[in-house]
Amino acid sequence: MRRRTKGGLLAAVSLALAGCAAAGQDTKSARDAPAPAEKKADRFSKDPYPSTYHAYPGRVTAVRGVTVFDGEGGRIDNGTVVLAEGKVAGIGDADLPIPADAQLIDGTGKFLTPGVIDVHSHLGDYPTPSVDAHSDGNEATSPTTPEVWAEHSVWPQDPGFTRALANGGVTTLQILPGSANLIGGRSVVLKNVPARTVQGMKFPGAPYGLKMACGENPKRVYGGKGRMPSTRMGNFAVDRATWAKAAAYKKKLDAGKAVDRDLAMETLAGVLAGEILVHNHCYRADEMAFVIDMAREFGYKVTAFHHAVEAYKIADLLEKEGICAAMWADWWGFKMEAYDSVPENIALVNRAGACAIVHSDDENQIQRLNQEAAKALAAGRRMGMEISDAQAWSWLSYNPAKALGIADKTGSLKPGKMADVVLWNGNPFSAYTRPEKVWIDGALMFDAMDAKRRPVSDFELGQPGEGDVK
């Protein structure tokens, strides 16, 4: 990623704390219990910083007469969607039964979609204001730092969260470490809600991700310091040596042998076990192909290539391997490895049947990912590809949900899924359209018609206006 300002969302909220242990607990039985058998290997918690997320209160809601994109390519004109108990309770045409106690919303002339999901964000770990004190996305002290976790840098008061919600309809986002390192550390998936702590935003049950990077960034950062890697072959040599060490560490764990705790190797062993998903910053087609071979060599899988400006060159390979490509509509040329892009990149990946995603990597662009998708859609149509509006919405919701391992919970409007929903005041592929209402787990988190439903972070609330400064 290129370092830019990173913005955020958040108001102060009260969250229920876990209950204490019951008084009068019988400690004698524990004291007198026989000692457990000596363990062969230490086992450590895989979730030491668990989610404390709780959905905000909502109410039964029905939106009628609305054009619906269901996120998986389906479209319903004059549709009805019912939200209840935090879930999508029903979706259908005008005849869909509506509960008697539902709040009714007229969707005539408007569009309803799943919430936007951004798989590549640095909100919180590069927050606004963009100052050195907030530069917490790159642990640029070693070319491999799998031991660091992005959530330990995320500032929940980043005003960018609010802007992404209100301006972009973003309901879920993945926060990644930066790309100075070949292996940058763990990512975290967040629900875009106000919370006092990052744990209060963590998407329950979402797998962790591992941020990796190839190409110019690592070799520039470390080669300039006279350290390895300074070349692309150095990049792969360091990666392979690190994965070889991780494979040996996991082999000992699997055999039940005692090991000294190694936080870096724990993360990589989690990847090799299929528990942590790999998100790889990679621009060039040839390097993506090399990474696929390296993953096969060491027994892990790449979930998604990010910034994949040359994905169109290997779209068939991505489809075959089941790897998503997260792309920009028209960012290119800002460095050599980003030079050979085409405006039809996203549409060509989609045509090949691969998993195409529109992502941001920017605190401003995250506020208009619907417009970025519109540009990619228009480029594909100019090339002669028949892509419907409803199908293109999968680039913003269902496909990113697949890449994050949460498509069974969110990303499309299906009964039983989380009610992460946006009501747009027009066609969401228009530059003139804005979110009118945004629900997360069925709770109305933003309402353009109600000033009280526009979350503002504590940080922003504490800033004086111009007239207050003496």
RODO-2510 file (C-alpha; in nm, 4 decimals, decimal comma):
residues 470
     n   res          X          Y          Z
     1     m     0,0000     0,0000     0,0000
     2     r     0,1028     0,3575    -0,0554
     3     r     0,0868     0,5547     0,2657
     4     r    -0,2149     0,7795     0,2699
     5     t    -0,4386     0,9264     0,5322
     6     k    -0,6667     0,6697     0,6914
     7     g    -1,0064     0,7814     0,8209
     8     g    -1,2647     0,6374     1,0664
     9     l    -1,6058     0,5999     1,2384
    10     l    -1,7013     0,5942     1,5981
    11     a    -1,9171     0,7259     1,8781
    12     a    -1,8871     0,6286     2,2408
    13     v    -2,0929     0,3248     2,3276
    14     s    -2,1589     0,1167     2,6357
    15     l    -2,1003    -0,2522     2,5958
    16     a    -2,2087    -0,5198     2,8420
    17     l    -1,9208    -0,6830     3,0251
    18     a    -1,8981    -1,0541     3,0790
    19     g    -2,0375    -1,1735     3,4125
    20     c    -1,8103    -1,2639     3,7004
    21     a    -1,7762    -1,6130     3,8374
    22     a    -2,0475    -1,7131     4,0797
    23     a    -1,9835    -1,6341     4,4447
    24     g    -1,9067    -1,9217     4,6758
    25     q    -1,7344    -2,1281     4,4111
    26     d    -1,6159    -2,4601     4,5465
    27     t    -1,2391    -2,4354     4,5272
    28     k    -1,1751    -2,7498     4,7285
    29     s    -1,2599    -2,9845     4,4427
    30     a    -1,0212    -2,8025     4,2130
    31     r    -0,7499    -2,8044     4,4798
    32     d    -0,7863    -3,1743     4,5452
    33     a    -0,8181    -3,2829     4,1820
    34     p    -0,5396    -3,5077     4,0523
    35     a    -0,2693    -3,3357     3,8493
    36     p    -0,3206    -3,3706     3,4721
    37     a    -0,0900    -3,5936     3,2790
    38     e     0,2242    -3,4229     3,1570
    39     k     0,1586    -3,2730     2,8162
    40     k     0,3932    -3,3345     2,5315
    41     a     0,3527    -2,9948     2,3671
    42     d     0,2224    -2,6575     2,4746
    43     r    -0,1055    -2,5498     2,3160
    44     f    -0,1882    -2,1852     2,3129
    45     s    -0,5148    -1,9997     2,2701
    46     k    -0,5973    -1,9349     1,9068
    47     d    -0,8288    -1,6517     2,0081
    48     p    -0,6655    -1,4546     2,2897
    49     y    -0,8374    -1,1296     2,1854
    50     p    -1,1944    -1,2473     2,1214
    51     s    -1,4701    -1,0417     1,9680
    52     t    -1,7013    -0,8687     2,2148
    53     y    -1,9258    -0,7420     1,9360
    54     h    -2,2959    -0,7169     2,0096
    55     a    -2,5443    -0,5933     1,7523
    56     y    -2,7128    -0,2644     1,8261
    57     p    -3,0855    -0,2836     1,8921
    58     g    -3,3050    -0,2876     1,5832
    59     r    -3,6691    -0,3252     1,4971
    60     v    -3,8698    -0,5201     1,2456
    61     t    -3,8456    -0,3278     0,9181
    62     a    -3,9901    -0,3763     0,5713
    63     v    -3,8770    -0,1889     0,2623
    64     r    -4,1362    -0,2031    -0,0167
    65     g    -4,1464    -0,1017    -0,3831
    66     v    -3,7676    -0,1035    -0,4064
    67     t    -3,5261    -0,2360    -0,6710
    68     v    -3,3200    -0,5082    -0,5047
    69     f    -2,9723    -0,6354    -0,5930
    70     d    -2,9331    -0,9477    -0,3809
    71     g    -2,5506    -0,9491    -0,4016
    72     e    -2,5269    -1,2794    -0,5874
    73     g    -2,6421    -1,1500    -0,9257
    74     g    -3,0154    -1,1493    -0,8646
    75     r    -3,2410    -0,8500    -0,9196
    76     i    -3,5996    -0,7893    -0,8071
    77     d    -3,7973    -0,4933    -0,9375
    78     n    -4,0730    -0,3583    -0,7124
    79     g    -3,9337    -0,5840    -0,4440
    80     t    -3,9886    -0,6222    -0,0717
    81     v    -3,7269    -0,6999     0,1919
    82     v    -3,8057    -0,7700     0,5573
    83     l    -3,5461    -0,7334     0,8351
    84     a    -3,6131    -0,8894     1,1761
    85     e    -3,4032    -0,9952     1,4757
    86     g    -3,0860    -0,8816     1,3040
    87     k    -3,1384    -1,1041     0,9993
    88     v    -3,2866    -1,0875     0,6537
    89     a    -3,6245    -1,2403     0,7343
    90     g    -3,7689    -1,2326     0,3830
    91     i    -3,7017    -1,1139     0,0304
    92     g    -3,9402    -1,1219    -0,2620
    93     d    -4,1836    -0,9302    -0,4782
    94     a    -4,4645    -0,6963    -0,3806
    95     d    -4,6742    -0,9857    -0,2465
    96     l    -4,4206    -1,0875     0,0201
    97     p    -4,6022    -1,1033     0,3583
    98     i    -4,5019    -0,8244     0,5978
    99     p    -4,5228    -0,8616     0,9769
   100     a    -4,7924    -0,6476     1,1350
   101     d    -4,5446    -0,4725     1,3654
   102     a    -4,2955    -0,3834     1,0910
   103     q    -4,1780    -0,0287     1,0279
   104     l    -4,2694     0,0352     0,6641
   105     i    -4,0304     0,2200     0,4339
   106     d    -4,1292     0,3269     0,0840
   107     g    -3,8500     0,2309    -0,1542
   108     t    -4,0089     0,3648    -0,4720
   109     g    -3,7356     0,4874    -0,7067
   110     k    -3,4657     0,3612    -0,4713
   111     f    -3,2333     0,0587    -0,4594
   112     l    -3,1573    -0,1880    -0,1806
   113     t    -2,8317    -0,3826    -0,1691
   114     p    -2,6169    -0,5787     0,0726
   115     g    -2,3720    -0,3549     0,2568
   116     v    -2,0419    -0,2824     0,0835
   117     i    -1,7504    -0,4964     0,2068
   118     d    -1,3970    -0,3632     0,1612
   119     v    -1,1333    -0,6380     0,1728
   120     h    -0,8412    -0,3952     0,1780
   121     s    -0,8508    -0,1064     0,4220
   122     h    -0,6135     0,0648     0,6613
   123     l    -0,8713     0,2603     0,8555
   124     g    -0,7659     0,2619     1,2164
   125     d    -0,4017     0,1649     1,1646
   126     y    -0,3384     0,4633     0,9350
   127     p    -0,6121     0,6850     1,0778
   128     t    -0,7029     1,0473     1,0273
   129     p    -0,5422     1,2891     1,1098
   130     s    -0,2539     1,1532     0,9024
   131     v     0,0403     1,2308     1,1292
   132     d     0,3483     1,0329     1,2264
   133     a     0,1957     0,9509     1,5636
   134     h    -0,0794     0,7618     1,3775
   135     s     0,1496     0,5724     1,1390
   136     d     0,0891     0,2232     1,2770
   137     g     0,0381     0,0057     0,9697
   138     n     0,3923    -0,1070     0,8819
   139     e     0,6237    -0,2752     1,1329
   140     a     0,9139    -0,2006     0,8998
   141     t     1,1846    -0,3484     1,1204
   142     s     1,2135    -0,6881     0,9536
   143     p     1,1087    -0,8212     0,6124
   144     t     0,8903    -1,0826     0,7845
   145     t     0,6731    -0,9950     1,0847
   146     p     0,3944    -1,2559     1,0994
   147     e     0,3851    -1,2091     1,4760
   148     v     0,2204    -0,8649     1,4578
   149     w    -0,1588    -0,8241     1,4512
   150     a    -0,3213    -0,5269     1,2816
   151     e    -0,5921    -0,5057     1,5483
   152     h    -0,3297    -0,3990     1,8019
   153     s    -0,2813    -0,0811     1,5970
   154     v    -0,6452    -0,0041     1,5155
   155     w    -0,7787     0,3172     1,6708
   156     p    -1,1574     0,2806     1,6964
   157     q    -1,2069     0,6584     1,6995
   158     d    -1,0719     0,7020     1,3464
   159     p    -1,3219     0,9368     1,1753
   160     g    -1,2822     0,7390     0,8515
   161     f    -1,5084     0,4629     0,9843
   162     t    -1,8015     0,7033     1,0047
   163     r    -1,7361     0,8424     0,6591
   164     a    -1,7132     0,4944     0,5068
   165     l    -2,0497     0,4096     0,6615
   166     a    -2,2368     0,7278     0,5749
   167     n    -2,0863     0,8090     0,2361
   168     g    -2,0024     0,4624     0,1082
   169     g    -2,2484     0,2213     0,2665
   170     v    -1,9574     0,0139     0,4036
   171     t    -2,0786    -0,2314     0,6671
   172     t    -1,7777    -0,4670     0,6926
   173     l    -1,4078    -0,4158     0,6240
   174     q    -1,0770    -0,5950     0,6601
   175     i    -0,7977    -0,3961     0,8240
   176     l    -0,4547    -0,5050     0,7044
   177     p    -0,0957    -0,4273     0,7948
   178     g     0,0925    -0,2338     0,5278
   179     s     0,3059    -0,3766     0,2493
   180     a     0,6593    -0,2818     0,3508
   181     n     0,7182    -0,6423     0,4532
   182     l     0,7026    -0,9695     0,2650
   183     i     0,4924    -1,1034     0,5514
   184     g     0,3310    -0,8114     0,7266
   185     g     0,1196    -0,9783     0,9954
   186     r    -0,2391    -1,0655     1,0725
   187     s    -0,5397    -0,8748     0,9480
   188     v    -0,8703    -0,8329     1,1291
   189     v    -1,2284    -0,8174     0,9956
   190     l    -1,4519    -0,5525     1,1529
   191     k    -1,8186    -0,4630     1,1564
   192     n    -1,8396    -0,0908     1,0856
   193     v    -2,0057     0,0088     1,4115
   194     p    -1,9144     0,2500     1,6916
   195     a    -1,7292     0,0798     1,9753
   196     r    -1,4886     0,1702     2,2525
   197     t    -1,2473    -0,1083     2,1623
   198     v    -1,1501    -0,2894     1,8470
   199     q    -1,2802    -0,6107     2,0051
   200     g    -1,6215    -0,4447     2,0090
   201     m    -1,5990    -0,4128     1,6299
   202     k    -1,4539    -0,7559     1,5486
   203     f    -1,6711    -0,9615     1,3173
   204     p    -1,7705    -1,2690     1,5209
   205     g    -1,6273    -1,5872     1,3773
   206     a    -1,4404    -1,4227     1,0882
   207     p    -1,1082    -1,5954     1,0148
   208     y    -0,7895    -1,4010     1,0577
   209     g    -0,5975    -1,3085     0,7437
   210     l    -0,2242    -1,2952     0,6770
   211     k    -0,0962    -0,9960     0,4806
   212     m     0,1824    -1,0779     0,2390
   213     a     0,3465    -0,8605    -0,0254
   214     c     0,5614    -0,9202    -0,3284
   215     g     0,7339    -0,6918    -0,5740
   216     e     0,8734    -0,3445    -0,5326
   217     n     0,7794    -0,2482    -0,1785
   218     p     0,9757    -0,5042     0,0280
   219     k     1,2855    -0,4888    -0,1898
   220     r     1,2827    -0,1092    -0,1799
   221     v     1,2369    -0,0853     0,1970
   222     y     1,5019    -0,3422     0,2907
   223     g     1,7357    -0,3268    -0,0076
   224     g     1,7782     0,0442     0,0594
   225     k     1,9035    -0,0466     0,4058
   226     g     2,1610    -0,2866     0,2665
   227     r     1,9590    -0,5853     0,3849
   228     m     1,7975    -0,8816     0,2161
   229     p     1,5793    -0,8713     0,0116
   230     s     1,6952    -0,6180    -0,2423
   231     t     1,5662    -0,8056    -0,5488
   232     r     1,2615    -1,0042    -0,6493
   233     m     1,4612    -1,3268    -0,6238
   234     g     1,5576    -1,2154    -0,2753
   235     n     1,1898    -1,1667    -0,1956
   236     f     1,1105    -1,5262    -0,2839
   237     a     1,4202    -1,6630    -0,1091
   238     v     1,3222    -1,4975     0,2183
   239     d     0,9615    -1,6107     0,1804
   240     r     1,0617    -1,9706     0,1115
   241     a     1,3056    -1,9855     0,4017
   242     t     1,0360    -1,8522     0,6328
   243     w     0,7751    -2,1010     0,5108
   244     a     1,0248    -2,3862     0,5474
   245     k     1,0790    -2,2880     0,9100
   246     a     0,7042    -2,2659     0,9647
   247     a     0,6473    -2,6094     0,8126
   248     a     0,9054    -2,7586     1,0496
   249     y     0,7419    -2,5841     1,3469
   250     k     0,3969    -2,7151     1,2510
   251     k     0,5363    -3,0657     1,2038
   252     k     0,6564    -3,0656     1,5647
   253     l     0,3192    -2,9386     1,6859
   254     d     0,1331    -3,2029     1,4893
   255     a     0,3601    -3,4712     1,6341
   256     g     0,2865    -3,3505     1,9873
   257     k     0,6452    -3,2467     2,0520
   258     a     0,7297    -2,9692     2,2958
   259     v     0,8170    -2,6377     2,1331
   260     d     0,9165    -2,2978     2,2619
   261     r     0,6349    -2,0565     2,1907
   262     d     0,7050    -1,8578     1,8741
   263     l     0,4377    -1,5992     1,7893
   264     a     0,5536    -1,5647     1,4294
   265     m     0,5491    -1,9392     1,3693
   266     e     0,2085    -1,9706     1,5401
   267     t     0,0582    -1,7443     1,2764
   268     l     0,2235    -1,9242     0,9868
   269     a     0,1291    -2,2647     1,1279
   270     g    -0,2287    -2,1352     1,1343
   271     v    -0,1998    -2,0558     0,7642
   272     l    -0,0611    -2,4008     0,6866
   273     a    -0,3501    -2,5535     0,8829
   274     g    -0,5998    -2,3585     0,6711
   275     e    -0,7215    -2,1503     0,9660
   276     i    -0,5762    -1,8152     0,8537
   277     l    -0,6399    -1,6805     0,5022
   278     v    -0,3618    -1,5358     0,2848
   279     h    -0,4186    -1,1929     0,1301
   280     n    -0,1251    -1,1166    -0,0986
   281     h    -0,0393    -0,7668    -0,2274
   282     c     0,0820    -0,8425    -0,5808
   283     y     0,0617    -0,6444    -0,9054
   284     r     0,2318    -0,8416    -1,1813
   285     a     0,0893    -1,1545    -1,3420
   286     d     0,4229    -1,3369    -1,3442
   287     e     0,4717    -1,2823    -0,9721
   288     m     0,1191    -1,3974    -0,8913
   289     a     0,1930    -1,7186    -1,0813
   290     f     0,5167    -1,7636    -0,8824
   291     v     0,3287    -1,7097    -0,5561
   292     i     0,0756    -1,9763    -0,6563
   293     d     0,3639    -2,2198    -0,7136
   294     m     0,5217    -2,1241    -0,3786
   295     a     0,1916    -2,1795    -0,2009
   296     r     0,1696    -2,5233    -0,3594
   297     e     0,5285    -2,5981    -0,2550
   298     f     0,4585    -2,5325     0,1128
   299     g     0,0974    -2,6423     0,1312
   300     y    -0,1000    -2,3236     0,1822
   301     k    -0,3577    -2,1466    -0,0319
   302     v    -0,3748    -1,7858    -0,1476
   303     t    -0,7226    -1,6502    -0,0817
   304     a    -0,6870    -1,3258    -0,2769
   305     f    -0,4339    -1,1175    -0,4664
   306     h    -0,4761    -0,7489    -0,3857
   307     h    -0,4010    -0,4557    -0,6208
   308     a    -0,3852    -0,7156    -0,8977
   309     v    -0,3556    -0,4758    -1,1932
   310     e    -0,2398    -0,7568    -1,4230
   311     a    -0,5014    -1,0090    -1,3092
   312     y    -0,6581    -0,9984    -1,6557
   313     k    -0,3493    -1,1732    -1,7940
   314     i    -0,3999    -1,4794    -1,5755
   315     a    -0,7773    -1,4663    -1,5169
   316     d    -0,8116    -1,8293    -1,6270
   317     l    -0,5449    -1,9369    -1,3761
   318     l    -0,7167    -1,7458    -1,0966
   319     e    -1,0447    -1,9157    -1,1824
   320     k    -0,8803    -2,2583    -1,1882
   321     e    -0,7106    -2,2030    -0,8519
   322     g    -1,0156    -2,0464    -0,6870
   323     i    -0,8280    -1,7265    -0,6020
   324     c    -0,9994    -1,3891    -0,5835
   325     a    -0,8512    -1,0740    -0,7359
   326     a    -0,9118    -0,7481    -0,5482
   327     m    -0,8621    -0,4584    -0,7881
   328     w    -0,9028    -0,0876    -0,8479
   329     a    -1,1066     0,0424    -1,1388
   330     d    -0,8432     0,2740    -1,2832
   331     w    -0,5510     0,3312    -1,0476
   332     w    -0,2330     0,2521    -1,2356
   333     g     0,1076     0,3888    -1,3351
   334     f     0,2127     0,5240    -0,9942
   335     k     0,5050     0,2781    -0,9985
   336     m     0,6539     0,0432    -1,2544
   337     e     0,4776    -0,2740    -1,1379
   338     a     0,1440    -0,0909    -1,1595
   339     y     0,2039     0,0238    -1,5164
   340     d     0,0435    -0,2472    -1,7294
   341     s    -0,3185    -0,2162    -1,6216
   342     v    -0,6298    -0,1866    -1,8381
   343     p    -0,9682    -0,0337    -1,7467
   344     e    -1,1349    -0,3656    -1,8325
   345     n    -0,9302    -0,5580    -1,5722
   346     i    -1,2168    -0,6261    -1,3302
   347     a    -1,4630    -0,7100    -1,6065
   348     l    -1,2178    -0,9500    -1,7727
   349     v    -1,1597    -1,1360    -1,4461
   350     n    -1,5360    -1,1547    -1,4022
   351     r    -1,5808    -1,2885    -1,7582
   352     a    -1,3339    -1,5692    -1,6867
   353     g    -1,5556    -1,6837    -1,4012
   354     a    -1,3030    -1,5841    -1,1383
   355     c    -1,3817    -1,4007    -0,8169
   356     a    -1,3575    -1,0272    -0,8955
   357     i    -1,3532    -0,7703    -0,6144
   358     v    -1,3394    -0,3908    -0,6032
   359     h    -1,1296    -0,2664    -0,3100
   360     s    -1,0034     0,0671    -0,1820
   361     d    -0,6696     0,0786     0,0097
   362     d    -0,7639     0,4411     0,0712
   363     e    -0,9691     0,6350     0,3258
   364     n    -1,1298     0,8458     0,0543
   365     q    -1,1936     0,5807    -0,2096
   366     i    -1,3638     0,3579     0,0475
   367     q    -1,6397     0,6211     0,0474
   368     r    -1,7215     0,5627    -0,3201
   369     l    -1,6532     0,1992    -0,4006
   370     n    -1,9936     0,1865    -0,5706
   371     q    -1,8673     0,4456    -0,8191
   372     e    -1,5413     0,2555    -0,8682
   373     a    -1,7435    -0,0545    -0,9559
   374     a    -1,9513     0,1561    -1,1957
   375     k    -1,6375     0,2630    -1,3829
   376     a    -1,5230    -0,0984    -1,4161
   377     l    -1,8700    -0,2019    -1,5294
   378     a    -1,8791     0,0691    -1,7948
   379     a    -1,5336    -0,0297    -1,9238
   380     g    -1,6422    -0,3922    -1,9575
   381     r    -1,9561    -0,2984    -2,1449
   382     r    -1,7618    -0,0776    -2,3843
   383     m    -1,5505    -0,3837    -2,4614
   384     g    -1,8661    -0,5779    -2,5431
   385     m    -1,9109    -0,7754    -2,2217
   386     e    -2,2683    -0,8207    -2,1047
   387     i    -2,2577    -0,7635    -1,7302
   388     s    -2,5746    -0,6718    -1,5452
   389     d    -2,5850    -0,4157    -1,2668
   390     a    -2,6941    -0,6880    -1,0269
   391     q    -2,4014    -0,9095    -1,1214
   392     a    -2,1546    -0,6236    -1,0783
   393     w    -2,2773    -0,5701    -0,7222
   394     s    -2,1222    -0,9078    -0,6338
   395     w    -1,7849    -0,7328    -0,6733
   396     l    -1,8755    -0,5213    -0,3700
   397     s    -2,0461    -0,7652    -0,1369
   398     y    -2,0643    -1,1387    -0,2033
   399     n    -1,7189    -1,1856    -0,3572
   400     p    -1,5386    -0,9920    -0,0821
   401     a    -1,7390    -1,1915     0,1730
   402     k    -1,6099    -1,5111     0,0089
   403     a    -1,2520    -1,3833     0,0254
   404     l    -1,2939    -1,3093     0,3967
   405     g    -1,4517    -1,6453     0,4761
   406     i    -1,7818    -1,4905     0,5888
   407     a    -2,0079    -1,5448     0,2860
   408     d    -2,2239    -1,7815     0,4896
   409     k    -2,3067    -1,4912     0,7222
   410     t    -2,3166    -1,1769     0,5082
   411     g    -2,2537    -1,0410     0,1579
   412     s    -2,5941    -1,1179     0,0086
   413     l    -2,9610    -1,0694     0,0894
   414     k    -3,0696    -1,4216     0,1718
   415     p    -3,3055    -1,5252     0,4513
   416     g    -3,1113    -1,5996     0,7673
   417     k    -2,8083    -1,3894     0,6774
   418     m    -2,7022    -1,0804     0,8704
   419     a    -2,9166    -0,7806     0,7862
   420     d    -2,6246    -0,5694     0,6613
   421     v    -2,8184    -0,3582     0,4136
   422     v    -2,8033    -0,0230     0,2336
   423     l    -3,0958     0,1746     0,0940
   424     w    -2,9650     0,4015    -0,1824
   425     n    -3,1562     0,7107    -0,2947
   426     g    -3,1086     0,6120    -0,6607
   427     n    -2,9170     0,3660    -0,8753
   428     p    -2,6006     0,2931    -0,6722
   429     f    -2,3912     0,2955    -0,9887
   430     s    -2,4676     0,6642    -1,0405
   431     a    -2,2251     0,9302    -0,9252
   432     y    -2,5239     1,1254    -0,7928
   433     t    -2,6485     0,8485    -0,5615
   434     r    -2,5825     0,8367    -0,1888
   435     p    -2,6755     0,5994     0,0924
   436     e    -3,0041     0,7025     0,2493
   437     k    -3,0117     0,4408     0,5234
   438     v    -2,7627     0,1782     0,6415
   439     w    -2,8473    -0,1166     0,8665
   440     i    -2,5918    -0,3421     1,0336
   441     d    -2,7360    -0,6600     1,1821
   442     g    -3,0771    -0,5027     1,1402
   443     a    -2,9921    -0,1935     1,3449
   444     l    -3,0316     0,1402     1,1678
   445     m    -2,6798     0,2863     1,1982
   446     f    -2,7130     0,5737     0,9517
   447     d    -3,0089     0,7740     0,8262
   448     a    -2,9460     1,0698     0,5976
   449     m    -3,2860     1,2064     0,7010
   450     d    -3,2088     1,1982     1,0737
   451     a    -2,9157     1,3923     1,2158
   452     k    -2,9207     1,1718     1,5263
   453     r    -2,8402     0,8698     1,3105
   454     r    -2,5061     1,0022     1,1892
   455     p    -2,2368     0,8570     1,4149
   456     v    -1,9477     1,0850     1,5001
   457     s    -1,6333     0,9585     1,6723
   458     d    -1,5282     1,0800     2,0148
   459     f    -1,2213     1,2344     1,8544
   460     e    -1,4320     1,4532     1,6275
   461     l    -1,6736     1,5446     1,9055
   462     g    -1,3807     1,6768     2,1058
   463     q    -1,2516     1,9140     1,8388
   464     p    -1,3237     2,2853     1,8790
   465     g    -1,4792     2,4818     1,5964
   466     e    -1,2899     2,7681     1,4336
   467     g    -1,4700     3,0241     1,6447
   468     d    -1,3766     2,8455     1,9653
   469     v    -1,0011     2,8782     1,9221
   470     k    -0,8592     3,1848     2,0989
***
